[in-house]
Amino acid sequence: MRRAMAIQLIINREWGLAKNENPNQGAFIIEELTELVEEAVLAEFERIAERGGVLGAMETGYQRGRIQDESLHYEMLKHTGELPIVGVNTFRNPHGDAVADKLELARSTSEEKQSQLKRLAEFHRRHEADAPAQLRRLQLAVIENRNVFEVLMDAVRCCSLGQITNALFEVGGQYRRSM
């Protein structure tokens, strides 16, 4: 019952489709929303093109800035209630769990850190004969523009994330944000 009611609330409050006549059979609202999305996507592509394409926009931090701005805007709308989200900021379950005022982070103890480092060293030791060949195979797949995922699946059996990351940095470089 709650789930069915929540679905109706989402359709009515979040989407607003119930405020329009016949939204599912080629109604004006669907066409209008589609055109608005298309126009917004095209405008964003044009803004990226004005900055020299994707790489040029990355150098200036354009995409990251846009994502941060949109995220902040979205969060503000959620917190003020202007953007209703069923179960989050509207129509919350009165018998549900209370929202925690303070969130406590879980921290590893020194023993847990040392245990993980010990397991990593043991993993490296067990696979020291196989790892270099797998890393080289991965690098060649990247250089030759082959299916990297297939080779990566083999590499993770004997290489750590750090080894794989460093191998990929060697052939592809590492992105550094210009400050």
N, CA, C and O of each residue as an XYZ file, in Angstrom:
716
protein
N       0.825     -1.193      0.000
C       0.000      0.000      0.000
C       0.870      1.258      0.000
O       0.628      2.192     -0.765
N       1.906      1.270      0.886
C       2.784      2.444      0.949
C       3.516      2.651     -0.379
O       3.651      3.781     -0.850
N       3.987      1.555     -0.978
C       4.723      1.664     -2.235
C       3.820      2.185     -3.346
O       4.229      3.052     -4.119
N       2.604      1.670     -3.435
C       1.665      2.125     -4.457
C       1.346      3.603     -4.263
O       1.258      4.361     -5.229
N       1.176      4.000     -3.019
C       0.889      5.411     -2.726
C       2.092      6.284     -3.068
O       1.941      7.381     -3.606
N       3.281      5.792     -2.752
C       4.494      6.562     -3.060
C       4.642      6.767     -4.568
O       5.043      7.840     -5.018
N       4.318      5.746     -5.333
C       4.411      5.870     -6.798
C       3.468      6.959     -7.290
O       3.840      7.773     -8.135
N       2.256      6.974     -6.765
C       1.299      8.004     -7.162
C       1.772      9.394     -6.746
O       1.621     10.357     -7.497
N       2.345      9.494     -5.548
C       2.855     10.783     -5.081
C       4.010     11.263     -5.956
O       4.111     12.450     -6.266
N       4.878     10.336     -6.351
C       6.003     10.715     -7.223
C       5.473     11.230     -8.557
O       5.926     12.263     -9.050
N       4.517     10.513     -9.141
C       3.963     10.931    -10.429
C       3.313     12.314    -10.303
O       3.484     13.170    -11.171
N       2.576     12.518     -9.230
C       1.878     13.791     -9.069
C       2.784     14.924     -8.620
O       2.752     16.001     -9.214
N       3.595     14.711     -7.583
C       4.373     15.790     -6.981
C       5.714     16.028     -7.665
O       6.084     17.175     -7.918
N       6.450     14.951     -7.967
C       7.779     15.141     -8.537
C       7.740     15.383    -10.040
O       8.427     16.276    -10.535
N       6.968     14.625    -10.757
C       6.928     14.769    -12.205
C       5.916     15.791    -12.667
O       6.155     16.498    -13.646
N       4.796     15.883    -11.984
C       3.762     16.816    -12.378
C       2.965     16.383    -13.592
O       2.223     17.186    -14.158
N       3.102     15.126    -14.005
C       2.393     14.679    -15.208
C       0.889     14.654    -15.018
O       0.144     14.816    -15.985
N       0.424     14.452    -13.785
C      -1.024     14.391    -13.560
C      -1.679     15.756    -13.753
O      -2.904     15.843    -13.833
N      -0.890     16.812    -13.828
C      -1.435     18.154    -14.048
C      -1.699     18.424    -15.530
O      -2.219     19.479    -15.893
N      -1.339     17.468    -16.374
C      -1.486     17.635    -17.815
C      -2.449     16.586    -18.360
O      -2.553     15.475    -17.840
N      -3.143     16.970    -19.411
C      -4.088     16.037    -20.013
C      -3.355     14.974    -20.804
O      -2.451     15.281    -21.581
N      -3.738     13.744    -20.609
C      -3.295     12.610    -21.416
C      -1.794     12.637    -21.716
O      -1.407     12.726    -22.881
N      -0.938     12.560    -20.684
C       0.494     12.704    -20.924
C       1.142     11.529    -21.645
O       2.264     11.659    -22.135
N       0.470     10.396    -21.722
C       1.111      9.203    -22.284
C       0.834      8.958    -23.756
O       1.466      8.082    -24.346
N      -0.073      9.683    -24.370
C      -0.427      9.399    -25.757
C      -0.124     10.577    -26.671
O      -1.021     11.132    -27.305
N       1.138     10.947    -26.730
C       1.553     11.990    -27.651
C       1.096     13.371    -27.271
O       0.923     14.230    -28.136
N       0.900     13.597    -26.001
C       0.414     14.890    -25.549
C       1.483     15.965    -25.719
O       2.667     15.676    -25.895
N       1.034     17.187    -25.661
C       1.915     18.343    -25.814
C       3.032     18.331    -24.774
O       4.165     18.686    -25.099
N       2.749     17.936    -23.539
C       3.742     18.014    -22.469
C       4.959     17.139    -22.758
O       6.088     17.550    -22.493
N       4.747     15.947    -23.294
C       5.868     15.050    -23.594
C       6.726     15.638    -24.699
O       7.954     15.623    -24.613
N       6.083     16.156    -25.738
C       6.826     16.775    -26.831
C       7.600     17.997    -26.335
O       8.756     18.200    -26.708
N       6.969     18.791    -25.509
C       7.602     20.005    -24.983
C       8.797     19.655    -24.105
O       9.861     20.263    -24.228
N       8.626     18.685    -23.225
C       9.737     18.275    -22.357
C      10.900     17.714    -23.172
O      12.063     17.984    -22.872
N      10.583     16.935    -24.200
C      11.632     16.378    -25.064
C      12.407     17.498    -25.749
O      13.637     17.463    -25.799
N      11.699     18.481    -26.269
C      12.368     19.602    -26.938
C      13.212     20.413    -25.964
O      14.301     20.864    -26.318
N      12.721     20.604    -24.738
C      13.497     21.343    -23.736
C      14.796     20.619    -23.401
O      15.843     21.251    -23.257
N      14.731     19.295    -23.278
C      15.942     18.520    -22.993
C      16.904     18.608    -24.174
O      18.103     18.809    -23.981
N      16.396     18.460    -25.381
C      17.246     18.545    -26.571
C      17.931     19.903    -26.666
O      19.123     19.977    -26.963
N      17.187     20.976    -26.417
C      17.763     22.322    -26.474
C      18.835     22.513    -25.406
O      19.873     23.121    -25.671
N      18.592     21.999    -24.205
C      19.570     22.137    -23.123
C      20.847     21.369    -23.437
O      21.947     21.858    -23.177
N      20.707     20.171    -23.992
C      21.883     19.363    -24.351
C      22.668     20.055    -25.459
O      23.895     20.129    -25.391
N      21.982     20.558    -26.474
C      22.655     21.246    -27.577
C      23.374     22.496    -27.068
O      24.503     22.764    -27.478
N      22.742     23.254    -26.192
C      23.368     24.460    -25.636
C      24.622     24.100    -24.841
O      25.620     24.818    -24.901
N      24.576     22.995    -24.097
C      25.749     22.561    -23.326
C      26.872     22.133    -24.261
O      28.035     22.459    -24.020
N      26.538     21.405    -25.330
C      27.551     21.017    -26.319
C      28.191     22.251    -26.941
O      29.401     22.270    -27.164
N      27.402     23.276    -27.221
C      27.934     24.509    -27.811
C      28.863     25.219    -26.832
O      29.898     25.748    -27.238
N      28.503     25.238    -25.534
C      29.376     25.859    -24.536
C      30.704     25.114    -24.432
O      31.753     25.733    -24.254
N      30.660     23.790    -24.541
C      31.896     23.001    -24.497
C      32.719     23.265    -25.749
O      33.940     23.396    -25.668
N      32.067     23.345    -26.908
C      32.774     23.614    -28.164
C      33.445     24.989    -28.133
O      34.539     25.153    -28.674
N      32.803     25.974    -27.507
C      33.387     27.321    -27.402
C      34.680     27.317    -26.581
O      35.521     28.201    -26.741
N      34.834     26.332    -25.713
C      36.022     26.246    -24.855
C      37.090     25.342    -25.455
O      38.038     24.968    -24.766
N      36.951     24.987    -26.720
C      37.964     24.166    -27.379
C      37.686     22.684    -27.291
O      38.615     21.879    -27.362
N      36.441     22.306    -27.140
C      36.089     20.896    -27.059
C      36.239     20.374    -25.643
O      36.451     21.135    -24.699
N      36.127     19.065    -25.515
C      36.161     18.444    -24.193
C      37.495     18.689    -23.495
O      37.521     19.021    -22.310
N      38.594     18.532    -24.211
C      39.909     18.717    -23.579
C      40.136     20.169    -23.169
O      40.679     20.437    -22.097
N      39.730     21.084    -24.002
C      39.864     22.497    -23.653
C      39.025     22.860    -22.439
O      39.459     23.612    -21.567
N      37.824     22.316    -22.399
C      36.953     22.581    -21.249
C      37.501     21.944    -19.985
O      37.354     22.498    -18.896
N      38.142     20.768    -20.121
C      38.749     20.123    -18.949
C      39.882     20.963    -18.389
O      40.041     21.068    -17.173
N      40.670     21.562    -19.274
C      41.807     22.370    -18.818
C      41.361     23.562    -17.989
O      42.061     23.983    -17.068
N      40.201     24.103    -18.316
C      39.702     25.250    -17.559
C      38.821     24.826    -16.387
O      38.376     25.662    -15.601
N      38.572     23.515    -16.276
C      37.744     23.025    -15.179
C      36.264     23.277    -15.396
O      35.492     23.310    -14.437
N      35.858     23.455    -16.653
C      34.472     23.808    -16.959
C      33.487     22.730    -16.495
O      32.510     23.025    -15.808
N      33.761     21.463    -16.886
C      32.801     20.409    -16.544
C      32.669     20.257    -15.033
O      31.559     20.151    -14.512
N      33.788     20.247    -14.337
C      33.751     20.098    -12.887
C      32.968     21.242    -12.246
O      32.167     21.024    -11.337
N      33.202     22.445    -12.719
C      32.491     23.601    -12.188
C      30.994     23.509    -12.430
O      30.195     23.821    -11.547
N      30.613     23.077    -13.637
C      29.183     22.933    -13.954
C      28.533     21.873    -13.076
O      27.421     22.060    -12.584
N      29.232     20.763    -12.884
C      28.690     19.689    -12.044
C      28.519     20.193    -10.615
O      27.498     19.933     -9.978
N      29.517     20.912    -10.116
C      29.428     21.441     -8.756
C      28.292     22.448     -8.622
O      27.549     22.423     -7.640
N      28.156     23.331     -9.605
C      27.084     24.326     -9.563
C      25.709     23.667     -9.590
O      24.826     24.027     -8.811
N      25.531     22.701    -10.489
C      24.243     22.014    -10.590
C      23.948     21.215     -9.332
O      22.807     21.172     -8.872
N      24.966     20.587     -8.779
C      24.783     19.814     -7.555
C      24.372     20.712     -6.402
O      23.466     20.371     -5.642
N      25.031     21.858     -6.266
C      24.685     22.802     -5.208
C      23.256     23.311     -5.389
O      22.495     23.397     -4.425
N      22.898     23.647     -6.625
C      21.548     24.132     -6.924
C      20.505     23.065     -6.555
O      19.492     23.373     -5.928
N      20.761     21.818     -6.949
C      19.850     20.709     -6.675
C      19.702     20.494     -5.170
O      18.590     20.317     -4.671
N      20.825     20.509     -4.448
C      20.771     20.319     -2.993
C      20.009     21.442     -2.305
O      19.256     21.198     -1.362
N      20.200     22.666     -2.770
C      19.476     23.800     -2.185
C      17.969     23.651     -2.410
O      17.177     23.900     -1.501
N      17.577     23.250     -3.610
C      16.159     23.042     -3.893
C      15.580     21.936     -3.014
O      14.442     22.032     -2.553
N      16.370     20.884     -2.785
C      15.911     19.801     -1.913
C      15.724     20.293     -0.488
O      14.708     20.004      0.144
N      16.699     21.033      0.018
C      16.657     21.464      1.410
C      15.576     22.508      1.674
O      14.985     22.532      2.754
N      15.317     23.365      0.696
C      14.264     24.370      0.894
C      12.876     23.793      0.673
O      11.876     24.399      1.057
N      12.816     22.609      0.048
C      11.519     21.992     -0.219
C      10.937     22.393     -1.551
O       9.856     21.926     -1.910
N      11.625     23.254     -2.308
C      11.129     23.658     -3.625
C      11.109     22.477     -4.588
O      10.285     22.429     -5.502
N      12.019     21.524     -4.382
C      12.048     20.314     -5.189
C      11.567     19.170     -4.305
O      12.337     18.637     -3.505
N      10.298     18.788     -4.442
C       9.789     17.732     -3.567
C      10.327     16.367     -3.987
O      10.282     16.006     -5.163
N      10.831     15.621     -3.023
C      11.273     14.258     -3.263
C      10.555     13.383     -2.245
O      10.798     13.467     -1.041
N       9.679     12.556     -2.753
C       8.834     11.740     -1.901
C       9.687     10.812     -1.048
O      10.519     10.064     -1.561
N       9.469     10.872      0.248
C      10.199     10.027      1.183
C      11.489     10.632      1.671
O      12.076     10.138      2.634
N      11.953     11.705      1.020
C      13.190     12.365      1.436
C      12.874     13.679      2.140
O      13.256     13.884      3.292
N      12.173     14.569      1.437
C      11.819     15.840      2.073
C      10.301     16.106      2.082
O       9.856     17.126      2.607
N       9.532     15.212      1.517
C       8.074     15.302      1.599
C       7.512     13.901      1.791
O       8.113     12.914      1.365
N       6.360     13.827      2.432
C       5.678     12.555      2.657
C       6.608     11.498      3.266
O       6.655     10.353      2.816
N       7.329     11.907      4.279
C       8.220     10.957      4.954
C       7.415     10.018      5.828
O       6.334     10.372      6.300
N       7.930      8.836      6.041
C       7.277      7.836      6.873
C       7.315      8.312      8.326
O       8.400      8.461      8.888
N       6.165      8.552      8.944
C       6.175      9.038     10.332
C       6.699      7.988     11.312
O       7.122      8.325     12.418
N       6.673      6.735     10.912
C       7.148      5.665     11.787
C       8.538      5.178     11.390
O       9.024      4.178     11.917
N       9.175      5.886     10.461
C      10.503      5.483      9.997
C      11.593      5.916     10.950
O      11.333      6.508     11.998
N      12.813      5.613     10.568
C      13.970      5.979     11.375
C      14.146      7.492     11.377
O      13.878      8.168     10.384
N      14.593      7.995     12.494
C      14.874      9.428     12.606
C      16.139      9.761     11.817
O      17.039      8.933     11.678
N      16.187     10.967     11.314
C      17.358     11.419     10.582
C      18.443     11.777     11.603
O      18.208     12.554     12.528
N      19.608     11.208     11.424
C      20.697     11.454     12.370
C      21.194     12.884     12.232
O      21.428     13.365     11.123
N      21.355     13.565     13.377
C      21.874     14.931     13.358
C      23.368     14.948     13.074
O      23.874     15.853     12.411
N      24.060     13.952     13.575
C      25.503     13.886     13.407
C      25.871     12.497     12.904
O      25.423     11.490     13.454
N      26.674     12.449     11.877
C      27.092     11.195     11.283
C      28.513     10.897     11.743
O      29.418     11.710     11.559
N      28.697      9.737     12.337
C      30.023      9.376     12.813
C      30.708      8.503     11.776
O      30.149      7.509     11.313
N      31.922      8.887     11.419
C      32.676      8.146     10.415
C      33.363      6.946     11.054
O      33.797      7.002     12.204
N      33.453      5.871     10.298
C      34.162      4.688     10.771
C      35.629      4.835     10.368
O      35.937      5.086      9.202
N      36.511      4.681     11.320
C      37.953      4.784     11.065
C      38.613      3.440     11.330
O      38.234      2.720     12.254
N      39.592      3.115     10.518
C      40.343      1.881     10.720
C      41.308      2.054     11.881
O      41.857      3.132     12.106
N      41.498      0.975     12.601
C      42.499      0.998     13.669
C      43.866      0.736     13.058
O      43.962      0.304     11.909
N      44.908      0.990     13.808
C      46.270      0.730     13.330
C      46.453     -0.743     13.001
O      47.129     -1.091     12.033
N      45.848     -1.603     13.808
C      45.963     -3.052     13.560
C      45.312     -3.432     12.232
O      45.849     -4.250     11.485
N      44.145     -2.833     11.938
C      43.464     -3.129     10.678
C      44.289     -2.633      9.488
O      44.376     -3.316      8.467
N      44.883     -1.468      9.612
C      45.729     -0.939      8.537
C      46.924     -1.843      8.295
O      47.238     -2.180      7.154
N      47.589     -2.235      9.378
C      48.767     -3.103      9.257
C      48.389     -4.464      8.683
O      49.137     -5.039      7.893
N      47.220     -4.979      9.083
C      46.752     -6.256      8.556
C      46.523     -6.166      7.049
O      46.882     -7.082      6.310
N      45.925     -5.063      6.592
C      45.679     -4.881      5.159
C      46.994     -4.763      4.394
O      47.145     -5.347      3.321
N      47.948     -4.008      4.945
C      49.255     -3.868      4.297
C      49.976     -5.211      4.224
O      50.640     -5.513      3.233
N      49.842     -6.001      5.262
C      50.461     -7.329      5.296
C      49.842     -8.225      4.225
O      50.562     -8.932      3.519
N      48.507     -8.202      4.097
C      47.834     -9.004      3.073
C      48.230     -8.549      1.664
O      48.383     -9.372      0.762
N      48.395     -7.227      1.481
C      48.819     -6.713      0.173
C      50.227     -7.185     -0.162
O      50.497     -7.598     -1.290
N      51.123     -7.125      0.818
C      52.500     -7.599      0.589
C      52.522     -9.088      0.275
O      53.278     -9.530     -0.590
N      51.702     -9.859      0.970
C      51.600    -11.303      0.703
C      51.050    -11.548     -0.697
O      51.531    -12.437     -1.400
N      50.046    -10.771     -1.113
C      49.480    -10.880     -2.460
C      50.558    -10.583     -3.498
O      50.692    -11.312     -4.481
N      51.322     -9.523     -3.288
C      52.412     -9.183     -4.210
C      53.441    -10.305     -4.278
O      53.921    -10.647     -5.359
N      53.780    -10.879     -3.122
C      54.779    -11.936     -3.079
C      54.292    -13.180     -3.833
O      55.043    -13.794     -4.590
N      53.006    -13.543     -3.609
C      52.456    -14.735     -4.269
C      52.437    -14.595     -5.789
O      52.581    -15.585     -6.506
N      52.258    -13.371     -6.278
C      52.075    -13.166     -7.723
C      53.238    -12.416     -8.369
O      53.093    -11.874     -9.465
N      54.387    -12.382     -7.700
C      55.504    -11.606     -8.249
C      55.997    -12.146     -9.582
O      56.574    -11.391    -10.364
N      55.789    -13.423     -9.867
C      56.223    -13.986    -11.145
C      55.246    -13.640    -12.272
O      55.666    -13.413    -13.406
N      53.943    -13.598    -11.966
C      52.925    -13.377    -13.002
C      52.605    -11.909    -13.255
O      52.239    -11.543    -14.372
N      52.735    -11.071    -12.245
C      52.274     -9.678    -12.337
C      52.942     -8.880    -13.458
O      52.233     -8.226    -14.223
N      54.283     -8.900    -13.594
C      54.890     -8.061    -14.649
C      54.373     -8.383    -16.053
O      54.144     -7.476    -16.852
N      54.189     -9.670    -16.355
C      53.692    -10.052    -17.685
C      52.267     -9.560    -17.891
O      51.925     -9.084    -18.973
N      51.434     -9.672    -16.861
C      50.050     -9.205    -16.979
C      49.984     -7.689    -17.136
O      49.176     -7.173    -17.907
N      50.841     -6.977    -16.397
C      50.858     -5.513    -16.508
C      51.314     -5.087    -17.897
O      50.764     -4.148    -18.473
N      52.310     -5.768    -18.433
C      52.796     -5.443    -19.780
C      51.714     -5.740    -20.813
O      51.518     -4.974    -21.756
N      51.012     -6.860    -20.629
C      49.906     -7.213    -21.530
C      48.820     -6.144    -21.497
O      48.253     -5.791    -22.530
N      48.536     -5.632    -20.298
C      47.537     -4.564    -20.150
C      47.999     -3.297    -20.866
O      47.219     -2.661    -21.574
N      49.252     -2.938    -20.683
C      49.784     -1.745    -21.351
C      49.723     -1.882    -22.866
O      49.376     -0.927    -23.561
N      50.055     -3.057    -23.381
C      49.995     -3.272    -24.833
C      48.559     -3.181    -25.353
O      48.318     -2.655    -26.439
N      47.620     -3.692    -24.580
C      46.211     -3.604    -24.999
C      45.781     -2.149    -25.111
O      45.042     -1.784    -26.026
N      46.246     -1.314    -24.176
C      45.908      0.110    -24.225
C      46.567      0.760    -25.433
O      45.919      1.494    -26.179
N      47.848      0.492    -25.623
C      48.601      1.108    -26.726
C      48.022      0.694    -28.080
O      47.917      1.515    -28.991
N      47.649     -0.575    -28.208
C      47.139     -1.095    -29.486
C      45.632     -0.897    -29.643
O      45.043     -1.371    -30.615
N      45.006     -0.198    -28.690
C      43.580      0.114    -28.759
C      42.709     -1.142    -28.850
O      41.720     -1.178    -29.581
N      43.104     -2.181    -28.081
C      42.321     -3.413    -28.033
C      41.337     -3.351    -26.867
O      41.229     -2.331    -26.185
N      40.627     -4.445    -26.648
C      39.662     -4.534    -25.562
C      40.406     -4.591    -24.229
O      40.908     -5.644    -23.837
N      40.473     -3.457    -23.539
C      41.223     -3.349    -22.287
C      40.510     -4.099    -21.169
O      41.161     -4.657    -20.285
N      39.196     -4.118    -21.198
C      38.445     -4.742    -20.109
C      38.763     -6.228    -19.999
O      38.918     -6.757    -18.898
N      38.856     -6.887    -21.122
C      39.159     -8.323    -21.124
C      40.519     -8.590    -20.480
O      40.651     -9.498    -19.659
N      41.512     -7.813    -20.846
C      42.860     -7.971    -20.291
C      42.870     -7.564    -18.820
O      43.554     -8.182    -18.004
N      42.119     -6.539    -18.491
C      42.035     -6.062    -17.107
C      41.472     -7.138    -16.187
O      41.929     -7.287    -15.054
N      40.492     -7.882    -16.663
C      39.905     -8.957    -15.855
C      40.933    -10.034    -15.530
O      40.879    -10.637    -14.457
N      41.861    -10.281    -16.438
C      42.943    -11.233    -16.156
C      43.967    -10.616    -15.206
O      44.493    -11.300    -14.328
N      44.245     -9.341    -15.378
C      45.277     -8.672    -14.574
C      44.887     -8.580    -13.102
O      45.757     -8.672    -12.236
N      43.609     -8.401    -12.797
C      43.224     -8.231    -11.397
C      43.400     -9.505    -10.580
O      43.361     -9.465     -9.351
N      43.591    -10.621    -11.248
C      43.819    -11.869    -10.525
C      45.210    -11.919     -9.894
O      45.428    -12.649     -8.927
N      46.149    -11.147    -10.437
C      47.516    -11.221     -9.909
C      48.159     -9.851     -9.698
O      49.331     -9.783     -9.328
N      47.434     -8.772     -9.920
C      47.983     -7.423     -9.752
C      47.076     -6.610     -8.835
O      45.854     -6.750     -8.872
N      47.678     -5.773     -8.026
C      46.888     -4.921     -7.139
C      46.400     -3.689     -7.908
O      46.867     -3.400     -9.009
N      45.464     -2.984     -7.307
C      44.932     -1.768     -7.922
C      46.042     -0.752     -8.147
O      46.071     -0.088     -9.184
N      46.952     -0.623     -7.194
C      48.071      0.312     -7.337
C      48.978     -0.043     -8.500
O      49.421      0.838     -9.238
N      49.255     -1.325     -8.668
C      50.097     -1.764     -9.780
C      49.420     -1.474    -11.117
O      50.055     -0.992    -12.055
N      48.132     -1.772    -11.193
C      47.395     -1.545    -12.438
C      47.327     -0.057    -12.747
O      47.532      0.350    -13.890
N      47.043      0.749    -11.745
C      46.958      2.199    -11.940
C      48.281      2.754    -12.437
O      48.306      3.532    -13.391
N      49.367      2.370    -11.812
C      50.694      2.860    -12.237
C      51.028      2.410    -13.650
O      51.606      3.176    -14.421
N      50.675      1.182    -14.000
C      50.931      0.690    -15.357
C      50.153      1.513    -16.384
O      50.673      1.841    -17.450
N      48.913      1.841    -16.056
C      48.109      2.648    -16.979
C      48.626      4.081    -17.060
O      48.601      4.686    -18.131
N      49.095      4.632    -15.935
C      49.683      5.975    -15.951
C      50.914      6.018    -16.846
O      51.154      7.017    -17.524
N      51.691      4.946    -16.851
C      52.913      4.909    -17.665
C      52.616      5.033    -19.151
O      53.372      5.677    -19.878
N      51.527      4.425    -19.613
C      51.223      4.484    -21.051
C      50.271      5.603    -21.426
O      50.304      6.092    -22.555
N      49.430      6.012    -20.501
C      48.427      7.009    -20.853
C      48.620      8.354    -20.204
O      47.922      9.311    -20.542
N      49.561      8.449    -19.270
C      49.740      9.699    -18.556
C      48.722      9.836    -17.449
O      47.817      9.012    -17.311
N      48.875     10.871    -16.671
C      47.987     11.108    -15.537
C      47.414     12.500    -15.666
O      48.144     13.470    -15.868
N      46.098     12.593    -15.547
C      45.452     13.908    -15.655
C      45.768     14.733    -14.433
O      45.593     14.280    -13.302
N      46.227     15.927    -14.656
C      46.479     16.890    -13.591
C      45.700     18.136    -13.901
O      45.832     18.713    -14.981
N      44.890     18.552    -12.961
C      44.091     19.754    -13.163
C      45.010     20.953    -13.137
O      45.832     21.089    -12.230
N      44.880     21.824    -14.123
C      45.691     23.034    -14.135
C      45.122     24.026    -13.141
O      43.923     24.307    -13.131
N      45.980     24.539    -12.327
C      45.548     25.457    -11.268
C      45.878     26.882    -11.655
O      45.595     27.809    -10.896
